[in-house]
């Protein structure tokens, strides 16, 4: 009897553990955020562009070298994005600029990711990775709500509001992410989203609400502060109910606190730049909103210790390494 009892206890414990570790949410990012675990993701891969300056400002050749590989198709890029198993989300910033043309191209990426198996169908429909996109500026944009709806209708699970400078514009965007039945302004036209999520329109409309406003919601808002006006209002922005992750726009803020010197060189006021990042982080902590940061292998551990918990990295070896370091530091290995 003791042996049987022992076996039974072990079996129950194993089953309980398996149940606890099994994904329970459609959107993996929501599951991680709700559990207060760090989240790591990458910009979607893309074909490298020739001409112009790279991230370091070094000029690239006007034409590709003779031995350059041919551009990858959207389907190949999508397969590469889905196939990298160590990230929690795929991020695309292309629609921050020319929305209409970028949206057409992004739809091709979404189609490719669907074909590549982004949707896992067993034991219940869920995404292998979240999909988050940038929205162009909301303030002064009469098509902002319509464009947010268009992005959601493609099946994305998160939208980043750029250049946020007031609580009012963030609230406008939050409302546009929610159906009228949930208190928002989103149209009942849901486009291809239910098919991308692998469920009926009825089930999609029930699940496609904003977390954490709705604890059962599967959509997440990101809001980024990247101007002095935004920094002045960062506490009001952080206090908006429905902001899922708040970000300092570290790259844009770096430029904001960089000035040209008499000799033509540009100099960063590093103290002021860091103070702007910490001001956003302080607002995150005050209003208990997860805080995001565009990390690299050299700073991800430091930013995690400061309190940042959501990280986006560029596609490539450095980004892969940053995720590896971050997951180990966050106990997710």
C-alpha positions in Angstrom: 0.0 0.0 0.0 2.8 2.4 0.9 4.5 1.7 -2.5 1.2 2.3 -4.3 0.6 5.5 -2.4 4.1 6.7 -3.1 3.7 6.1 -6.8 0.4 7.8 -6.8 1.8 10.9 -5.1 4.7 11.1 -7.6 2.3 10.7 -10.5 0.0 13.4 -9.2 2.9 15.7 -8.5 4.3 15.1 -12.0 0.9 15.8 -13.5 0.5 19.0 -11.4 4.0 20.2 -12.5 3.2 19.5 -16.2 -0.1 21.4 -15.9 1.6 24.3 -14.2 4.3 24.5 -16.9 2.0 24.0 -19.8 1.1 27.3 -21.7 -2.4 28.5 -20.8 -2.7 31.7 -22.9 -3.0 32.2 -26.6 -0.5 35.0 -26.5 2.8 33.9 -24.9 3.7 37.4 -23.9 0.6 37.8 -21.8 1.5 34.6 -20.0 5.0 35.9 -19.2 3.9 39.4 -18.2 1.2 38.0 -15.9 3.7 35.8 -14.3 6.1 38.8 -13.9 8.8 37.0 -15.9 11.2 38.8 -18.3 10.3 38.8 -21.9 12.8 38.7 -24.9 12.2 39.3 -28.6 13.7 40.3 -31.9 13.0 42.6 -34.8 11.9 40.5 -37.7 14.7 39.7 -40.0 14.9 41.5 -43.3 17.0 41.9 -46.4 20.0 44.1 -45.8 19.9 47.3 -47.7 22.9 48.7 -49.5 23.7 52.4 -49.7 23.5 54.9 -46.9 25.0 54.6 -43.5 24.7 51.6 -41.2 24.1 51.7 -37.4 27.7 52.9 -36.9 27.4 55.5 -39.5 29.9 53.7 -41.8 29.0 54.1 -45.5 28.0 50.9 -47.3 28.7 50.2 -51.0 26.3 51.8 -53.4 25.8 48.4 -55.1 26.0 45.0 -53.5 29.2 43.0 -54.0 29.3 40.5 -56.7 29.2 37.6 -54.3 26.2 39.0 -52.3 23.4 36.6 -51.7 20.1 37.3 -53.5 17.3 39.0 -51.5 15.2 36.6 -49.5 11.5 36.3 -50.3 8.9 37.3 -47.7 8.2 33.6 -47.2 11.9 32.9 -46.5 12.1 35.8 -44.0 8.9 34.6 -42.3 10.2 31.1 -42.0 13.5 32.4 -40.5 11.6 34.6 -37.9 9.3 31.7 -36.8 12.2 29.2 -36.8 14.3 31.0 -34.2 13.0 29.2 -31.1 14.6 31.3 -28.3 12.5 34.5 -28.6 9.1 35.3 -27.2 8.0 37.8 -29.8 8.6 39.1 -33.3 8.7 42.9 -33.7 8.2 45.0 -36.8 8.6 48.8 -36.9 8.0 49.4 -40.6 4.5 50.9 -40.2 5.9 53.9 -38.2 6.6 55.6 -41.6 4.5 55.2 -44.8 1.7 53.2 -43.3 -0.1 52.1 -46.4 2.9 50.7 -48.3 4.4 49.2 -45.2 1.1 47.5 -44.2 0.9 45.8 -47.6 4.4 44.4 -47.2 3.8 43.4 -43.6 0.7 41.5 -44.6 3.0 39.3 -46.8 5.2 38.7 -43.7 2.1 37.7 -41.7 1.0 35.3 -44.4 4.4 33.7 -44.5 4.5 33.3 -40.7 1.1 31.6 -40.8 2.5 29.2 -43.4 5.7 28.7 -41.4 3.7 27.4 -38.4 3.5 30.5 -36.0 0.1 29.1 -34.9 0.3 26.0 -32.7 -3.0 24.1 -32.9 -2.6 21.5 -30.1 -3.6 21.0 -27.3 -5.4 24.4 -28.0 -4.7 27.2 -30.5 -1.9 29.4 -29.3 0.9 31.4 -30.9 4.5 30.2 -30.7 5.5 33.9 -30.6 3.7 37.1 -30.1 3.6 39.6 -33.0 4.1 43.3 -32.1 4.1 46.2 -34.6 4.7 49.9 -34.4 1.9 52.3 -35.2 2.6 55.7 -36.6 2.0 58.8 -34.4 -1.5 59.1 -33.0 -1.5 62.8 -32.2 -2.9 64.8 -35.1 -3.5 61.7 -37.2 -7.1 61.4 -38.3 -6.5 57.9 -39.5 -4.9 56.6 -36.3 -7.9 54.6 -35.0 -8.6 53.2 -38.5 -4.9 52.1 -38.9 -4.8 50.5 -35.5 -7.8 48.5 -36.5 -6.1 47.5 -39.8 -3.1 46.2 -37.9 -5.2 44.2 -35.5 -7.2 42.8 -38.4 -4.0 41.2 -39.7 -3.8 39.2 -36.5 -1.1 41.0 -34.5 -1.1 40.6 -30.7 0.5 43.9 -29.8 0.8 47.5 -31.0 3.4 50.1 -30.0 2.4 53.7 -29.9 5.4 55.8 -30.8 6.3 59.4 -29.7 3.7 59.4 -26.9 3.4 62.9 -25.4 0.1 62.9 -23.6 -2.3 60.6 -21.7 -5.1 61.7 -24.1 -3.4 60.3 -27.3 -2.5 57.1 -25.5 -6.1 56.7 -24.4 -7.3 57.3 -27.9 -5.0 54.4 -29.1 -6.1 52.2 -26.2 -9.7 52.7 -27.1 -9.0 51.9 -30.8 -7.6 48.5 -29.7 -10.9 47.6 -27.9 -14.3 46.6 -29.4 -17.3 48.8 -28.5 -18.6 45.8 -26.5 -15.5 46.2 -24.3 -15.8 50.0 -24.0 -13.6 50.9 -27.0 -14.0 52.2 -30.5 -12.6 49.3 -32.7 -14.8 48.4 -35.6 -16.6 45.0 -35.6 -14.9 44.2 -38.9 -12.1 41.8 -37.8 -10.5 41.1 -41.2 -8.2 38.0 -41.3 -7.5 38.0 -37.5 -9.7 35.1 -36.5 -8.3 32.9 -39.2 -4.7 33.9 -38.2 -5.6 33.1 -34.6 -7.2 29.8 -35.6 -10.6 30.4 -34.1 -14.1 31.5 -34.9 -15.0 35.2 -35.1 -17.0 34.9 -31.9 -14.1 33.4 -30.0 -11.7 36.0 -31.5 -13.9 38.9 -30.4 -14.0 37.4 -26.9 -10.2 37.0 -26.6 -9.0 40.1 -28.6 -9.2 42.5 -25.7 -6.5 44.4 -23.9 -4.5 43.0 -21.1 -4.2 43.9 -18.2 -7.5 46.0 -18.5 -9.1 42.6 -19.2 -7.2 39.9 -17.4 -8.5 37.4 -20.0 -7.4 39.7 -22.9 -4.8 38.5 -25.3 -3.7 41.9 -26.8 -0.9 44.0 -25.3 -0.2 47.7 -25.8 3.4 49.1 -25.8 3.9 52.8 -25.5 7.2 54.6 -26.1 8.3 58.0 -24.7 11.0 59.5 -26.8 10.7 63.3 -26.6 11.2 66.0 -24.0 7.4 66.7 -24.1 6.8 63.0 -23.5 9.2 62.9 -20.6 7.4 65.9 -19.0 4.2 63.9 -19.1 5.6 60.4 -18.5 3.8 59.9 -15.2 0.4 60.8 -16.7 1.2 58.4 -19.6 2.2 55.6 -17.3 -1.0 56.1 -15.3 -3.2 55.3 -18.4 -5.0 52.0 -17.7 -4.3 49.6 -20.4 -0.6 50.4 -21.1 1.0 47.0 -21.0 4.7 47.9 -21.4 6.2 51.4 -21.2 9.4 52.1 -23.0 12.0 54.9 -23.1 13.0 55.5 -26.8 16.6 55.0 -26.0 17.9 55.6 -29.5 15.8 58.7 -30.2 16.6 60.1 -26.8 20.3 59.6 -27.4 19.9 61.8 -30.4 17.9 64.3 -28.4 20.7 64.7 -25.9 23.5 64.8 -28.5 24.7 68.2 -29.8 27.0 69.2 -32.5 30.3 70.7 -31.4 32.2 73.7 -33.0 34.6 71.2 -34.6 31.7 69.4 -36.3 31.8 66.3 -34.0 28.7 65.3 -32.0 28.8 64.9 -28.3 26.4 62.9 -26.1 25.4 64.3 -22.7 25.4 60.9 -21.2 24.2 61.9 -17.8 21.1 63.7 -19.3 20.4 60.8 -21.6 20.6 58.2 -18.8 18.5 60.5 -16.6 15.8 60.4 -19.2 15.8 56.6 -19.3 15.6 56.5 -15.5 12.7 58.9 -15.5 10.7 56.5 -17.6 11.7 53.6 -15.5 10.7 55.5 -12.3 7.2 56.0 -13.8 7.0 52.3 -14.7 7.8 51.4 -11.1 5.4 54.0 -9.6 2.4 52.8 -11.6 3.5 49.1 -11.7 3.8 48.9 -15.5 6.4 46.6 -17.0 9.3 48.6 -18.5 10.9 47.8 -21.9 14.4 48.5 -23.2 16.2 47.9 -26.6 19.1 45.9 -25.1 22.4 44.5 -26.3 24.7 41.8 -24.9 26.7 44.4 -23.1 23.9 46.1 -21.2 21.0 43.6 -20.8 22.1 42.4 -17.4 22.6 45.9 -16.1 19.1 47.0 -17.3 17.5 43.9 -15.8 19.0 44.7 -12.4 17.7 48.3 -12.8 14.1 46.9 -13.2 13.6 46.6 -17.0 11.8 43.4 -17.9 10.9 43.5 -21.6 13.7 43.5 -24.2 13.8 43.9 -27.9 17.0 43.2 -29.9 18.1 43.5 -33.5 18.0 40.3 -35.5 21.5 38.7 -35.7 24.2 37.3 -33.6 24.3 40.2 -31.1 20.6 39.9 -30.6 20.7 36.2 -30.2 23.5 36.5 -27.6 21.6 39.2 -25.7 18.6 36.8 -25.4 20.9 34.0 -24.2 22.4 36.3 -21.5 19.0 37.7 -20.5 17.3 34.3 -20.2 20.1 33.0 -18.0 20.0 36.1 -15.8 16.2 35.9 -15.6 16.2 32.2 -14.6 14.4 31.2 -17.8 17.0 28.7 -19.1 
